[in-house]
């Protein structure tokens, strides 16, 4: 795909990295522990009505 930024044209290089799942054992001050990967939070489909200084609006 041809892209342009500030007048300079370039081709995009769409590459994906392969990541192997791992659960490494880490050591901090002599104590070993397992690093937990964070679970992604799912977006809610509900729209919230918010109020700021008396004006109501919807959160994105």
C-alpha positions, 0 to 999 in steps of 0.5 A: 500500500502506498502511504504518504506522510508530510509529503514523503511517499513510502510503501507499508510493510505489513508484517506480523510477529509470531509470539510464543506464549511463555510464563517465565519465572522471575527473581526479585530480591531473591524471591522467585515468582511467576509473571502473569499476563494481563487479560484484555478487557472487553468493551461493553456495548452499553452506552453510558449517559454522563453529566458534566455541569448539568449537560448530559452526553454519551460516552464513546 
